[in-house]
Amino acid sequence: MKRGALAVLVIAVTSCGADKAADPTIVTTSAQAPAVAPATTAAAPRAKPRVLLIGDSTLLAIDHYDAYRALKGFEYVYDAKSCRTLGIPSCGKRPLPPNAVEAINHSDGNFDDVVIMAGYDEWWTSFPQSFDEVVAAARAKGARRIIWLTYREGVPYKLLTGERADEAFIKNNQTLRDKVASGKFPDVVLAQWYPHTPLHIGWLTEDGIHLTMKGALGLADYISRWVAHAEGLPCPMPATPGGAIEPVCSNPDPQPPIADLMTLYPQ
């Protein structure tokens, strides 16, 4: 299992969906989180933030289930690869996919935010150094904020070696908390994906980390609300079909998972 002035939220996906071209805002390539202070706003309407989504096979579900329609309210570059690691060489068949640091370095232009949803194949011994390298790469891309999704715990997922990965997920989450608490990473915020996704809501597959169709929509919606919250923008969608849209989006972590996703995001 296994660095600026713009924001970073990282999520990884391997390929692109069929309906991305229909949305002009989309640019593609092949414990409780603290509240985030809204970004400074000008009197004139703001342009949509530009966000880099870096991920592994967990983020790939958005592509697999064509859930791009729930990525709303920002322009994005979506880059997810199966078996992607953070700073060490990725796993899987050769040619190995670029790790998260390489993917960030090779992305075009600067970003307001970087979203990270990768690292499920990074072991806990390499994770602290890889975290530092990912943050440095994101900062070099001008990110104001890096939004890092926490890892699922208590799951049966195993590495390619057959080794159960849960020990690493627990330790990597603690490393995330320790890094943020150190005060050296004020631009990193933790999106509490793990406690936000209890097993009973039907978002997860049997291995406890990969997603169902409903989970893919839930993940895309969750990322969109986190970006809006981090940027001090209105929520991209109401919490329930036909409901009111918050003028400044609340932190989604204290809120229950969105229940009626298929009605909120019809095909």
N, C-alpha and C positions, 0 to 999 in steps of 0.2 A: 504494500500500500504505500500502500505506502502511506518595484519600490515607487517641485510638482505642484501643480496647483489645482488639478481637476479631481473628480471623485472616481473611485474604483469599485465596481461591483462585478464579480467574476462568475460566469457560468459556462460550462462547456457543452457543445453539441457537434455531431460529426458532419451533417449535411444540411441542405436547404430544402424547404418545403415548397410545394407546388404553387401556393397562393401568395408567396412573399412579394412577387412583382406587382401585385395589385395594390400594395400599400406603399406609397411614395416615401414614407418615413423609415422604411427598412433598408439597411445596407447590409449585405451578407458577404461572407467569405465561405470557399468550399468548406445557562441561567438567563434571565430576561435581558434583552438588549436595551441599552440606554436610549432615551429619546434622542433624535438627531436634530440639531439646530438647523432651521431652514436656511438655505443659501440666500445670500443677499440678492434682492430683486430690484430692478430699475422701474421707473414709472411706466415706460413703454412695455407692451407685452413681450415676454421672453420667448426666444426661440426654443424649440424643444431641445432638451439636453441630448448630447451624443454619448452613447453608452456602449462599452465593450463587454460582451458576455463571453466569458471563458469557462468551458466546462468539459466534463468527461461524459461517460455513458449515462450518468444520471440526468444530465441536462439534455442529452440526445433525445430523450423522450419527446421533447417539444417538436423536434423534426419528425420523429417516427410516427407520431400521432397527428402531425400537421396542426399543432396548437399555436401557431404564430399569431392567430387572431386575438389571443389574449395578451400579447406583448404590445401594450398600448401606452401612448403619452410621451414617447421618446423615439429618437432615431437610434438605431443600433447596428452594431457589427456582431454577428453571432458566430462563434467558433467553438464547436464541440467535437471532441474525438473520443472514441472508445479507448479505454486503457490509458488515457492521458494522466501523467503525473504532474507534479508541481515544478520541482527543480532538478530532479534526477532524471535519467533516461526513462522514457515511457516504456510500458510493457506491450505485449501483444506480438503480432506477426510483423516481420520486416517488410517494407520500411516502417520503422517505428514512428508513431505520430509525434509531432512536436509537443514538448511539454508546455506547461502554462507560461513559463518565462519566455520561451522561444515564441510562442503564439502571440504574446503581448508585444514583444520586440518587433515582430514582423508585421503587425497590423498597421494599416495606413492611417496617418494623421494622429491628432490628439483627441482625448476624450474627457468629458466632464465626470463621468463615473466609470468605474470598472467593477463588474460583478464577477465573483469567483464561486463557481460550483464545481470544483475539481479537487482531487486529492484522495479519493477513495482507494486508490492503488498506491499510496505513499505510506511507507512504514513510519512509525513514530520517531525512530532514531534520526531520520533525515528531515523530518518535518520542520523543526525550528529554522534551520538554514534555508530550506526551500521557501518558507514563509517570508523571510527577509528578502530573498531574491525576487519573489513575486511582487512584493510591495515596492521595491526599488524600481522594477520594470514599469509598474503602473504609474509611479510618480514621474518617471521619465517621459511618460505619455501625457503629462499635464493633469492627471486626475486630481480632483479636489477631495474625492472620497473613494474609499475602497469598501465595498460591501461584500462581506464574506459569509457564505451560508454555512452554518454549523453542520456537523456530520451526524448521521443517524447512529444511535447507540442501541445496544441490546439486540443486534440483528445476526442472522446466521450467515451472512455473506462471507465468502471465502476468496482468497487470492488465487491467482493461477497456480501457485505452488500447493494449493490445497489447505493452506493455513487460514484459520479463522481470523478475520480482520477486526473484530469488535474491540479487541484490546487497543489497537492503534486508533480507532475512532474516538474512544474515550480519552486517550492520552492527547490526541491531536486537538480535541475540543478544549482540554485544559490548557494546552499550549496557546491556543487562540485567546483564551481568557487572560492568561498571564501576560502575553504580549501587549494586549490592549491596556491592561491594568498598569503596565510599566510606565505609561505616559510617553513612550517613544513613538507611538503610532496613533496620533490623534486623528488621522485621516482614515483609520480603519474602524468600521463598525460591524458588529456581528448580527447577522440576520438569523434568528433562532429557528432555522428550518427543522431541527430535530424535535424540539417540544411542540412545534406548530403542526406536526404531522403524525398524530397518533394512529396506530394501526387500524382502528375500527372505522375510519372514514373512507376506506376503499381507494386511497391514492397510491398504495404501495403493492409491489409484487411480493412473492413469497420470500425473496432474499432480503427484504427489509430496506433496500436502498433504491432499487429501480422502480419506475412508475407505470401505472396503468394509464389509460386514456384520460380518465378523470383527473388523475394525478398530474399529467402533463399540462392540462388546462389550469389546474390549481397552482402548479409551479410558475407558469407564465404570468398568471394573475398576481401571485405573491411577489414576483420580481417587479412587476409594473407598479404595484402599490408601494414597495420599498423605494423604488427610484423616485416616485412622486413625493413620498414622505421625506426622503433625504434632500430633495431639491425644493421643498416647501411649495409644491404645486398641488392643484386639485387632484383628487383621486381620478384615475382614468375611467372608472366604472363605479356604479353604486354597489353596495354590499349585497343587495337583493334586487331581482328584476323589478324595474319600475320605481325603485327607491331613489332617495336624494343622493346627490354626489357631494361629498365633503369638499369645501372650498380649499382647505389645506389638509392633505391626506394624513391621517393618523398612522402611527406605527402599526403595521399589521400584526405584529407578534402578540400583543395582548388580546387581539380580537380572535374569535373562533374562525376556523377555516371556512371559506366561502362554501356554502352548502349546494346551491342550485346552479352549478357551473354550466351545465348543458343548456339551461334556459338563458343564462346570462351571456353565453357565447355560442349561439346557434351556428350550425354549419351553413 
